[in-house]
Amino acid sequence: MELPIPDYDQLPITELRHRIRSLEEGPLRELFQHETEHGNRIPVLELIHARLRELTHGAEPSPGDPANTPRVAGPPTD
């Protein structure tokens, strides 16, 4: 399964914080489910949950496409 953010599992939370801002609710829920089933990193789950709350309260996705960001090489840093 391809996730909405390339190299998602290798990204540190600092990078995820920026990349999830361009996603809409559906792709964010997909990432939340993936994180719950695989990494289950509590800070990442909290970050995604907070962004979902922002979107349900009227926030708009930021411009940009997380698929166009550079790929990450190497193991996760978190």
PDB file with one MODEL, atoms N, CA, C and O in Angstrom:
MODEL        1
ATOM      1  N   MET A   1       0.843  -1.183   0.000  1.00  0.00           N
ATOM      2  CA  MET A   1       0.000   0.000   0.000  1.00  0.00           C
ATOM      3  C   MET A   1       0.886   1.245   0.000  1.00  0.00           C
ATOM      4  O   MET A   1       1.798   1.365   0.818  1.00  0.00           O
ATOM      5  N   GLU A   2       0.621   2.140  -0.894  1.00  0.00           N
ATOM      6  CA  GLU A   2       1.375   3.385  -0.950  1.00  0.00           C
ATOM      7  C   GLU A   2       0.684   4.432  -0.082  1.00  0.00           C
ATOM      8  O   GLU A   2      -0.514   4.682  -0.217  1.00  0.00           O
ATOM      9  N   LEU A   3       1.447   5.024   0.791  1.00  0.00           N
ATOM     10  CA  LEU A   3       0.923   6.035   1.707  1.00  0.00           C
ATOM     11  C   LEU A   3       0.953   7.415   1.051  1.00  0.00           C
ATOM     12  O   LEU A   3       1.686   7.628   0.085  1.00  0.00           O
ATOM     13  N   PRO A   4       0.156   8.354   1.575  1.00  0.00           N
ATOM     14  CA  PRO A   4       0.106   9.704   0.984  1.00  0.00           C
ATOM     15  C   PRO A   4       1.408  10.493   1.104  1.00  0.00           C
ATOM     16  O   PRO A   4       1.588  11.494   0.410  1.00  0.00           O
ATOM     17  N   ILE A   5       2.309  10.061   1.967  1.00  0.00           N
ATOM     18  CA  ILE A   5       3.599  10.726   2.126  1.00  0.00           C
ATOM     19  C   ILE A   5       4.694   9.716   1.818  1.00  0.00           C
ATOM     20  O   ILE A   5       4.805   8.700   2.504  1.00  0.00           O
ATOM     21  N   PRO A   6       5.511   9.980   0.789  1.00  0.00           N
ATOM     22  CA  PRO A   6       6.609   9.062   0.465  1.00  0.00           C
ATOM     23  C   PRO A   6       7.557   8.907   1.656  1.00  0.00           C
ATOM     24  O   PRO A   6       7.815   9.865   2.385  1.00  0.00           O
ATOM     25  N   ASP A   7       8.066   7.703   1.841  1.00  0.00           N
ATOM     26  CA  ASP A   7       9.023   7.406   2.905  1.00  0.00           C
ATOM     27  C   ASP A   7       8.480   7.704   4.299  1.00  0.00           C
ATOM     28  O   ASP A   7       9.248   7.977   5.221  1.00  0.00           O
ATOM     29  N   TYR A   8       7.174   7.653   4.452  1.00  0.00           N
ATOM     30  CA  TYR A   8       6.526   8.006   5.717  1.00  0.00           C
ATOM     31  C   TYR A   8       7.191   7.339   6.921  1.00  0.00           C
ATOM     32  O   TYR A   8       7.495   8.008   7.908  1.00  0.00           O
ATOM     33  N   ASP A   9       7.417   6.041   6.847  1.00  0.00           N
ATOM     34  CA  ASP A   9       7.945   5.301   7.998  1.00  0.00           C
ATOM     35  C   ASP A   9       9.370   5.690   8.368  1.00  0.00           C
ATOM     36  O   ASP A   9       9.808   5.401   9.482  1.00  0.00           O
ATOM     37  N   GLN A  10      10.101   6.333   7.475  1.00  0.00           N
ATOM     38  CA  GLN A  10      11.474   6.734   7.754  1.00  0.00           C
ATOM     39  C   GLN A  10      11.600   8.183   8.214  1.00  0.00           C
ATOM     40  O   GLN A  10      12.695   8.627   8.562  1.00  0.00           O
ATOM     41  N   LEU A  11      10.500   8.919   8.220  1.00  0.00           N
ATOM     42  CA  LEU A  11      10.579  10.341   8.544  1.00  0.00           C
ATOM     43  C   LEU A  11      10.503  10.602  10.041  1.00  0.00           C
ATOM     44  O   LEU A  11       9.703   9.982  10.743  1.00  0.00           O
ATOM     45  N   PRO A  12      11.334  11.520  10.533  1.00  0.00           N
ATOM     46  CA  PRO A  12      11.217  11.930  11.929  1.00  0.00           C
ATOM     47  C   PRO A  12       9.985  12.825  12.099  1.00  0.00           C
ATOM     48  O   PRO A  12       9.474  13.382  11.128  1.00  0.00           O
ATOM     49  N   ILE A  13       9.532  12.951  13.307  1.00  0.00           N
ATOM     50  CA  ILE A  13       8.321  13.732  13.573  1.00  0.00           C
ATOM     51  C   ILE A  13       8.475  15.186  13.121  1.00  0.00           C
ATOM     52  O   ILE A  13       7.499  15.801  12.692  1.00  0.00           O
ATOM     53  N   THR A  14       9.669  15.736  13.209  1.00  0.00           N
ATOM     54  CA  THR A  14       9.859  17.127  12.778  1.00  0.00           C
ATOM     55  C   THR A  14       9.539  17.301  11.297  1.00  0.00           C
ATOM     56  O   THR A  14       8.978  18.322  10.898  1.00  0.00           O
ATOM     57  N   GLU A  15       9.889  16.320  10.492  1.00  0.00           N
ATOM     58  CA  GLU A  15       9.590  16.376   9.060  1.00  0.00           C
ATOM     59  C   GLU A  15       8.115  16.089   8.804  1.00  0.00           C
ATOM     60  O   GLU A  15       7.497  16.730   7.955  1.00  0.00           O
ATOM     61  N   LEU A  16       7.553  15.137   9.528  1.00  0.00           N
ATOM     62  CA  LEU A  16       6.126  14.810   9.357  1.00  0.00           C
ATOM     63  C   LEU A  16       5.251  16.014   9.674  1.00  0.00           C
ATOM     64  O   LEU A  16       4.235  16.239   9.016  1.00  0.00           O
ATOM     65  N   ARG A  17       5.641  16.779  10.671  1.00  0.00           N
ATOM     66  CA  ARG A  17       4.858  17.957  11.077  1.00  0.00           C
ATOM     67  C   ARG A  17       4.607  18.876   9.886  1.00  0.00           C
ATOM     68  O   ARG A  17       3.515  19.426   9.741  1.00  0.00           O
ATOM     69  N   HIS A  18       5.609  19.040   9.040  1.00  0.00           N
ATOM     70  CA  HIS A  18       5.470  19.917   7.871  1.00  0.00           C
ATOM     71  C   HIS A  18       4.696  19.231   6.742  1.00  0.00           C
ATOM     72  O   HIS A  18       3.855  19.851   6.090  1.00  0.00           O
ATOM     73  N   ARG A  19       4.980  17.983   6.527  1.00  0.00           N
ATOM     74  CA  ARG A  19       4.388  17.288   5.377  1.00  0.00           C
ATOM     75  C   ARG A  19       2.894  17.004   5.538  1.00  0.00           C
ATOM     76  O   ARG A  19       2.166  16.988   4.546  1.00  0.00           O
ATOM     77  N   ILE A  20       2.428  16.783   6.758  1.00  0.00           N
ATOM     78  CA  ILE A  20       1.003  16.461   6.907  1.00  0.00           C
ATOM     79  C   ILE A  20       0.109  17.675   6.711  1.00  0.00           C
ATOM     80  O   ILE A  20      -1.096  17.518   6.513  1.00  0.00           O
ATOM     81  N   ARG A  21       0.656  18.866   6.759  1.00  0.00           N
ATOM     82  CA  ARG A  21      -0.166  20.076   6.650  1.00  0.00           C
ATOM     83  C   ARG A  21      -0.840  20.215   5.283  1.00  0.00           C
ATOM     84  O   ARG A  21      -1.837  20.927   5.156  1.00  0.00           O
ATOM     85  N   SER A  22      -0.308  19.544   4.264  1.00  0.00           N
ATOM     86  CA  SER A  22      -0.910  19.649   2.936  1.00  0.00           C
ATOM     87  C   SER A  22      -1.967  18.572   2.692  1.00  0.00           C
ATOM     88  O   SER A  22      -2.604  18.556   1.639  1.00  0.00           O
ATOM     89  N   LEU A  23      -2.157  17.673   3.663  1.00  0.00           N
ATOM     90  CA  LEU A  23      -3.106  16.573   3.470  1.00  0.00           C
ATOM     91  C   LEU A  23      -4.512  16.925   3.932  1.00  0.00           C
ATOM     92  O   LEU A  23      -4.709  17.710   4.860  1.00  0.00           O
ATOM     93  N   GLU A  24      -5.473  16.325   3.261  1.00  0.00           N
ATOM     94  CA  GLU A  24      -6.864  16.463   3.667  1.00  0.00           C
ATOM     95  C   GLU A  24      -7.198  15.365   4.670  1.00  0.00           C
ATOM     96  O   GLU A  24      -6.353  14.528   4.991  1.00  0.00           O
ATOM     97  N   GLU A  25      -8.430  15.374   5.161  1.00  0.00           N
ATOM     98  CA  GLU A  25      -8.825  14.458   6.224  1.00  0.00           C
ATOM     99  C   GLU A  25      -8.660  12.984   5.861  1.00  0.00           C
ATOM    100  O   GLU A  25      -8.154  12.213   6.677  1.00  0.00           O
ATOM    101  N   GLY A  26      -9.067  12.574   4.676  1.00  0.00           N
ATOM    102  CA  GLY A  26      -8.991  11.169   4.279  1.00  0.00           C
ATOM    103  C   GLY A  26      -7.577  10.608   4.331  1.00  0.00           C
ATOM    104  O   GLY A  26      -7.351   9.580   4.970  1.00  0.00           O
ATOM    105  N   PRO A  27      -6.614  11.263   3.668  1.00  0.00           N
ATOM    106  CA  PRO A  27      -5.238  10.774   3.737  1.00  0.00           C
ATOM    107  C   PRO A  27      -4.651  10.810   5.153  1.00  0.00           C
ATOM    108  O   PRO A  27      -3.844   9.953   5.512  1.00  0.00           O
ATOM    109  N   LEU A  28      -5.056  11.802   5.954  1.00  0.00           N
ATOM    110  CA  LEU A  28      -4.574  11.846   7.334  1.00  0.00           C
ATOM    111  C   LEU A  28      -5.092  10.656   8.132  1.00  0.00           C
ATOM    112  O   LEU A  28      -4.357  10.064   8.923  1.00  0.00           O
ATOM    113  N   ARG A  29      -6.349  10.310   7.925  1.00  0.00           N
ATOM    114  CA  ARG A  29      -6.916   9.140   8.613  1.00  0.00           C
ATOM    115  C   ARG A  29      -6.202   7.859   8.170  1.00  0.00           C
ATOM    116  O   ARG A  29      -6.003   6.944   8.969  1.00  0.00           O
ATOM    117  N   GLU A  30      -5.824   7.804   6.902  1.00  0.00           N
ATOM    118  CA  GLU A  30      -5.065   6.659   6.397  1.00  0.00           C
ATOM    119  C   GLU A  30      -3.711   6.550   7.112  1.00  0.00           C
ATOM    120  O   GLU A  30      -3.296   5.458   7.501  1.00  0.00           O
ATOM    121  N   LEU A  31      -3.025   7.694   7.283  1.00  0.00           N
ATOM    122  CA  LEU A  31      -1.755   7.689   7.998  1.00  0.00           C
ATOM    123  C   LEU A  31      -1.943   7.298   9.464  1.00  0.00           C
ATOM    124  O   LEU A  31      -1.131   6.560  10.024  1.00  0.00           O
ATOM    125  N   PHE A  32      -3.014   7.794  10.082  1.00  0.00           N
ATOM    126  CA  PHE A  32      -3.287   7.466  11.478  1.00  0.00           C
ATOM    127  C   PHE A  32      -3.474   5.959  11.644  1.00  0.00           C
ATOM    128  O   PHE A  32      -2.923   5.353  12.563  1.00  0.00           O
ATOM    129  N   GLN A  33      -4.248   5.370  10.753  1.00  0.00           N
ATOM    130  CA  GLN A  33      -4.480   3.931  10.816  1.00  0.00           C
ATOM    131  C   GLN A  33      -3.166   3.167  10.604  1.00  0.00           C
ATOM    132  O   GLN A  33      -2.863   2.222  11.333  1.00  0.00           O
ATOM    133  N   HIS A  34      -2.400   3.584   9.605  1.00  0.00           N
ATOM    134  CA  HIS A  34      -1.113   2.925   9.330  1.00  0.00           C
ATOM    135  C   HIS A  34      -0.197   3.025  10.551  1.00  0.00           C
ATOM    136  O   HIS A  34       0.413   2.034  10.954  1.00  0.00           O
ATOM    137  N   GLU A  35      -0.102   4.203  11.132  1.00  0.00           N
ATOM    138  CA  GLU A  35       0.765   4.400  12.299  1.00  0.00           C
ATOM    139  C   GLU A  35       0.305   3.536  13.465  1.00  0.00           C
ATOM    140  O   GLU A  35       1.132   2.950  14.164  1.00  0.00           O
ATOM    141  N   THR A  36      -0.984   3.450  13.682  1.00  0.00           N
ATOM    142  CA  THR A  36      -1.525   2.630  14.765  1.00  0.00           C
ATOM    143  C   THR A  36      -1.172   1.165  14.569  1.00  0.00           C
ATOM    144  O   THR A  36      -0.843   0.469  15.530  1.00  0.00           O
ATOM    145  N   GLU A  37      -1.238   0.694  13.334  1.00  0.00           N
ATOM    146  CA  GLU A  37      -1.000  -0.718  13.038  1.00  0.00           C
ATOM    147  C   GLU A  37       0.480  -1.070  12.922  1.00  0.00           C
ATOM    148  O   GLU A  37       0.838  -2.243  13.038  1.00  0.00           O
ATOM    149  N   HIS A  38       1.340  -0.092  12.699  1.00  0.00           N
ATOM    150  CA  HIS A  38       2.748  -0.409  12.445  1.00  0.00           C
ATOM    151  C   HIS A  38       3.675   0.207  13.497  1.00  0.00           C
ATOM    152  O   HIS A  38       4.123  -0.498  14.400  1.00  0.00           O
ATOM    153  N   GLY A  39       3.964   1.473  13.402  1.00  0.00           N
ATOM    154  CA  GLY A  39       4.923   2.089  14.314  1.00  0.00           C
ATOM    155  C   GLY A  39       4.355   2.378  15.690  1.00  0.00           C
ATOM    156  O   GLY A  39       5.039   2.215  16.700  1.00  0.00           O
ATOM    157  N   ASN A  40       3.101   2.807  15.727  1.00  0.00           N
ATOM    158  CA  ASN A  40       2.412   3.158  16.959  1.00  0.00           C
ATOM    159  C   ASN A  40       3.242   4.133  17.805  1.00  0.00           C
ATOM    160  O   ASN A  40       3.350   3.988  19.023  1.00  0.00           O
ATOM    161  N   ARG A  41       3.825   5.130  17.126  1.00  0.00           N
ATOM    162  CA  ARG A  41       4.609   6.160  17.811  1.00  0.00           C
ATOM    163  C   ARG A  41       3.630   7.190  18.366  1.00  0.00           C
ATOM    164  O   ARG A  41       2.983   7.914  17.608  1.00  0.00           O
ATOM    165  N   ILE A  42       3.527   7.248  19.670  1.00  0.00           N
ATOM    166  CA  ILE A  42       2.549   8.118  20.331  1.00  0.00           C
ATOM    167  C   ILE A  42       2.701   9.580  19.898  1.00  0.00           C
ATOM    168  O   ILE A  42       1.684  10.205  19.598  1.00  0.00           O
ATOM    169  N   PRO A  43       3.906  10.166  19.845  1.00  0.00           N
ATOM    170  CA  PRO A  43       4.006  11.562  19.402  1.00  0.00           C
ATOM    171  C   PRO A  43       3.475  11.777  17.983  1.00  0.00           C
ATOM    172  O   PRO A  43       2.885  12.818  17.693  1.00  0.00           O
ATOM    173  N   VAL A  44       3.680  10.807  17.108  1.00  0.00           N
ATOM    174  CA  VAL A  44       3.190  10.923  15.726  1.00  0.00           C
ATOM    175  C   VAL A  44       1.667  10.820  15.708  1.00  0.00           C
ATOM    176  O   VAL A  44       1.000  11.580  15.006  1.00  0.00           O
ATOM    177  N   LEU A  45       1.122   9.887  16.475  1.00  0.00           N
ATOM    178  CA  LEU A  45      -0.338   9.765  16.545  1.00  0.00           C
ATOM    179  C   LEU A  45      -0.960  11.047  17.089  1.00  0.00           C
ATOM    180  O   LEU A  45      -1.994  11.493  16.592  1.00  0.00           O
ATOM    181  N   GLU A  46      -0.339  11.639  18.101  1.00  0.00           N
ATOM    182  CA  GLU A  46      -0.840  12.904  18.658  1.00  0.00           C
ATOM    183  C   GLU A  46      -0.772  14.021  17.628  1.00  0.00           C
ATOM    184  O   GLU A  46      -1.690  14.836  17.532  1.00  0.00           O
ATOM    185  N   LEU A  47       0.297  14.063  16.865  1.00  0.00           N
ATOM    186  CA  LEU A  47       0.462  15.077  15.820  1.00  0.00           C
ATOM    187  C   LEU A  47      -0.636  14.954  14.766  1.00  0.00           C
ATOM    188  O   LEU A  47      -1.260  15.949  14.397  1.00  0.00           O
ATOM    189  N   ILE A  48      -0.870  13.747  14.287  1.00  0.00           N
ATOM    190  CA  ILE A  48      -1.901  13.522  13.261  1.00  0.00           C
ATOM    191  C   ILE A  48      -3.276  13.843  13.829  1.00  0.00           C
ATOM    192  O   ILE A  48      -4.092  14.474  13.158  1.00  0.00           O
ATOM    193  N   HIS A  49      -3.537  13.415  15.055  1.00  0.00           N
ATOM    194  CA  HIS A  49      -4.835  13.680  15.686  1.00  0.00           C
ATOM    195  C   HIS A  49      -5.074  15.180  15.836  1.00  0.00           C
ATOM    196  O   HIS A  49      -6.181  15.658  15.588  1.00  0.00           O
ATOM    197  N   ALA A  50      -4.052  15.920  16.237  1.00  0.00           N
ATOM    198  CA  ALA A  50      -4.180  17.373  16.373  1.00  0.00           C
ATOM    199  C   ALA A  50      -4.488  18.018  15.025  1.00  0.00           C
ATOM    200  O   ALA A  50      -5.311  18.930  14.946  1.00  0.00           O
ATOM    201  N   ARG A  51      -3.832  17.550  13.968  1.00  0.00           N
ATOM    202  CA  ARG A  51      -4.083  18.115  12.633  1.00  0.00           C
ATOM    203  C   ARG A  51      -5.492  17.776  12.162  1.00  0.00           C
ATOM    204  O   ARG A  51      -6.147  18.599  11.523  1.00  0.00           O
ATOM    205  N   LEU A  52      -5.964  16.574  12.472  1.00  0.00           N
ATOM    206  CA  LEU A  52      -7.350  16.214  12.133  1.00  0.00           C
ATOM    207  C   LEU A  52      -8.335  17.142  12.848  1.00  0.00           C
ATOM    208  O   LEU A  52      -9.327  17.569  12.256  1.00  0.00           O
ATOM    209  N   ARG A  53      -8.067  17.451  14.103  1.00  0.00           N
ATOM    210  CA  ARG A  53      -8.933  18.391  14.844  1.00  0.00           C
ATOM    211  C   ARG A  53      -8.935  19.755  14.178  1.00  0.00           C
ATOM    212  O   ARG A  53      -9.989  20.375  14.031  1.00  0.00           O
ATOM    213  N   GLU A  54      -7.757  20.229  13.773  1.00  0.00           N
ATOM    214  CA  GLU A  54      -7.670  21.527  13.091  1.00  0.00           C
ATOM    215  C   GLU A  54      -8.524  21.532  11.831  1.00  0.00           C
ATOM    216  O   GLU A  54      -9.245  22.496  11.572  1.00  0.00           O
ATOM    217  N   LEU A  55      -8.446  20.466  11.052  1.00  0.00           N
ATOM    218  CA  LEU A  55      -9.222  20.397   9.807  1.00  0.00           C
ATOM    219  C   LEU A  55     -10.722  20.362  10.089  1.00  0.00           C
ATOM    220  O   LEU A  55     -11.498  20.988   9.365  1.00  0.00           O
ATOM    221  N   THR A  56     -11.136  19.652  11.115  1.00  0.00           N
ATOM    222  CA  THR A  56     -12.576  19.592  11.416  1.00  0.00           C
ATOM    223  C   THR A  56     -13.086  20.913  11.978  1.00  0.00           C
ATOM    224  O   THR A  56     -14.292  21.158  11.991  1.00  0.00           O
ATOM    225  N   HIS A  57     -12.172  21.767  12.446  1.00  0.00           N
ATOM    226  CA  HIS A  57     -12.562  23.079  12.945  1.00  0.00           C
ATOM    227  C   HIS A  57     -12.326  24.183  11.920  1.00  0.00           C
ATOM    228  O   HIS A  57     -12.288  25.362  12.273  1.00  0.00           O
ATOM    229  N   GLY A  58     -12.167  23.809  10.663  1.00  0.00           N
ATOM    230  CA  GLY A  58     -12.121  24.803   9.602  1.00  0.00           C
ATOM    231  C   GLY A  58     -10.774  25.082   8.972  1.00  0.00           C
ATOM    232  O   GLY A  58     -10.706  25.847   8.009  1.00  0.00           O
ATOM    233  N   ALA A  59      -9.711  24.501   9.468  1.00  0.00           N
ATOM    234  CA  ALA A  59      -8.398  24.719   8.832  1.00  0.00           C
ATOM    235  C   ALA A  59      -8.403  24.119   7.430  1.00  0.00           C
ATOM    236  O   ALA A  59      -9.119  23.156   7.155  1.00  0.00           O
ATOM    237  N   GLU A  60      -7.615  24.687   6.572  1.00  0.00           N
ATOM    238  CA  GLU A  60      -7.480  24.210   5.195  1.00  0.00           C
ATOM    239  C   GLU A  60      -6.099  23.591   5.010  1.00  0.00           C
ATOM    240  O   GLU A  60      -5.134  24.036   5.630  1.00  0.00           O
ATOM    241  N   PRO A  61      -5.996  22.564   4.159  1.00  0.00           N
ATOM    242  CA  PRO A  61      -4.665  22.026   3.848  1.00  0.00           C
ATOM    243  C   PRO A  61      -3.783  23.104   3.227  1.00  0.00           C
ATOM    244  O   PRO A  61      -4.253  23.935   2.450  1.00  0.00           O
ATOM    245  N   SER A  62      -2.524  23.081   3.572  1.00  0.00           N
ATOM    246  CA  SER A  62      -1.565  24.028   3.010  1.00  0.00           C
ATOM    247  C   SER A  62      -1.271  23.665   1.565  1.00  0.00           C
ATOM    248  O   SER A  62      -1.416  22.507   1.174  1.00  0.00           O
ATOM    249  N   PRO A  63      -0.857  24.651   0.764  1.00  0.00           N
ATOM    250  CA  PRO A  63      -0.468  24.323  -0.611  1.00  0.00           C
ATOM    251  C   PRO A  63       0.757  23.419  -0.610  1.00  0.00           C
ATOM    252  O   PRO A  63       1.534  23.410   0.345  1.00  0.00           O
ATOM    253  N   GLY A  64       0.915  22.690  -1.645  1.00  0.00           N
ATOM    254  CA  GLY A  64       2.053  21.788  -1.765  1.00  0.00           C
ATOM    255  C   GLY A  64       1.582  20.355  -1.866  1.00  0.00           C
ATOM    256  O   GLY A  64       0.447  20.028  -1.520  1.00  0.00           O
ATOM    257  N   ASP A  65       2.455  19.523  -2.335  1.00  0.00           N
ATOM    258  CA  ASP A  65       2.143  18.115  -2.533  1.00  0.00           C
ATOM    259  C   ASP A  65       3.195  17.292  -1.811  1.00  0.00           C
ATOM    260  O   ASP A  65       4.365  17.321  -2.196  1.00  0.00           O
ATOM    261  N   PRO A  66       2.802  16.545  -0.754  1.00  0.00           N
ATOM    262  CA  PRO A  66       3.802  15.765  -0.024  1.00  0.00           C
ATOM    263  C   PRO A  66       4.476  14.708  -0.885  1.00  0.00           C
ATOM    264  O   PRO A  66       5.540  14.211  -0.517  1.00  0.00           O
ATOM    265  N   ALA A  67       3.892  14.355  -2.012  1.00  0.00           N
ATOM    266  CA  ALA A  67       4.508  13.373  -2.907  1.00  0.00           C
ATOM    267  C   ALA A  67       5.679  13.969  -3.682  1.00  0.00           C
ATOM    268  O   ALA A  67       6.495  13.230  -4.232  1.00  0.00           O
ATOM    269  N   ASN A  68       5.768  15.288  -3.729  1.00  0.00           N
ATOM    270  CA  ASN A  68       6.846  15.942  -4.477  1.00  0.00           C
ATOM    271  C   ASN A  68       8.058  16.278  -3.616  1.00  0.00           C
ATOM    272  O   ASN A  68       9.002  16.902  -4.100  1.00  0.00           O
ATOM    273  N   THR A  69       8.045  15.881  -2.366  1.00  0.00           N
ATOM    274  CA  THR A  69       9.169  16.177  -1.491  1.00  0.00           C
ATOM    275  C   THR A  69      10.294  15.183  -1.735  1.00  0.00           C
ATOM    276  O   THR A  69      10.048  14.078  -2.218  1.00  0.00           O
ATOM    277  N   PRO A  70      11.510  15.557  -1.413  1.00  0.00           N
ATOM    278  CA  PRO A  70      12.639  14.637  -1.640  1.00  0.00           C
ATOM    279  C   PRO A  70      12.502  13.359  -0.820  1.00  0.00           C
ATOM    280  O   PRO A  70      11.975  13.374   0.292  1.00  0.00           O
ATOM    281  N   ARG A  71      12.976  12.272  -1.374  1.00  0.00           N
ATOM    282  CA  ARG A  71      12.959  10.990  -0.673  1.00  0.00           C
ATOM    283  C   ARG A  71      14.005  10.994   0.434  1.00  0.00           C
ATOM    284  O   ARG A  71      15.005  11.708   0.363  1.00  0.00           O
ATOM    285  N   VAL A  72      13.760  10.196   1.438  1.00  0.00           N
ATOM    286  CA  VAL A  72      14.670  10.085   2.569  1.00  0.00           C
ATOM    287  C   VAL A  72      15.451   8.789   2.446  1.00  0.00           C
ATOM    288  O   VAL A  72      14.889   7.746   2.112  1.00  0.00           O
ATOM    289  N   ALA A  73      16.730   8.857   2.714  1.00  0.00           N
ATOM    290  CA  ALA A  73      17.570   7.656   2.684  1.00  0.00           C
ATOM    291  C   ALA A  73      17.999   7.319   4.094  1.00  0.00           C
ATOM    292  O   ALA A  73      18.275   8.215   4.892  1.00  0.00           O
ATOM    293  N   GLY A  74      18.057   6.058   4.405  1.00  0.00           N
ATOM    294  CA  GLY A  74      18.531   5.631   5.703  1.00  0.00           C
ATOM    295  C   GLY A  74      17.414   5.259   6.645  1.00  0.00           C
ATOM    296  O   GLY A  74      16.237   5.382   6.306  1.00  0.00           O
ATOM    297  N   PRO A  75      17.778   4.807   7.822  1.00  0.00           N
ATOM    298  CA  PRO A  75      16.780   4.370   8.801  1.00  0.00           C
ATOM    299  C   PRO A  75      16.077   5.550   9.462  1.00  0.00           C
ATOM    300  O   PRO A  75      16.556   6.680   9.368  1.00  0.00           O
ATOM    301  N   PRO A  76      14.952   5.309  10.129  1.00  0.00           N
ATOM    302  CA  PRO A  76      14.249   6.384  10.814  1.00  0.00           C
ATOM    303  C   PRO A  76      15.146   6.980  11.900  1.00  0.00           C
ATOM    304  O   PRO A  76      15.998   6.300  12.472  1.00  0.00           O
ATOM    305  N   THR A  77      14.930   8.258  12.164  1.00  0.00           N
ATOM    306  CA  THR A  77      15.741   8.925  13.173  1.00  0.00           C
ATOM    307  C   THR A  77      15.001   9.084  14.485  1.00  0.00           C
ATOM    308  O   THR A  77      15.598   9.530  15.465  1.00  0.00           O
ATOM    309  N   ASP A  78      13.734   8.740  14.543  1.00  0.00           N
ATOM    310  CA  ASP A  78      12.975   8.832  15.794  1.00  0.00           C
ATOM    311  C   ASP A  78      12.923   7.499  16.486  1.00  0.00           C
ATOM    312  O   ASP A  78      12.326   7.382  17.556  1.00  0.00           O
TER     313      ASP A  78
ENDMDL
END
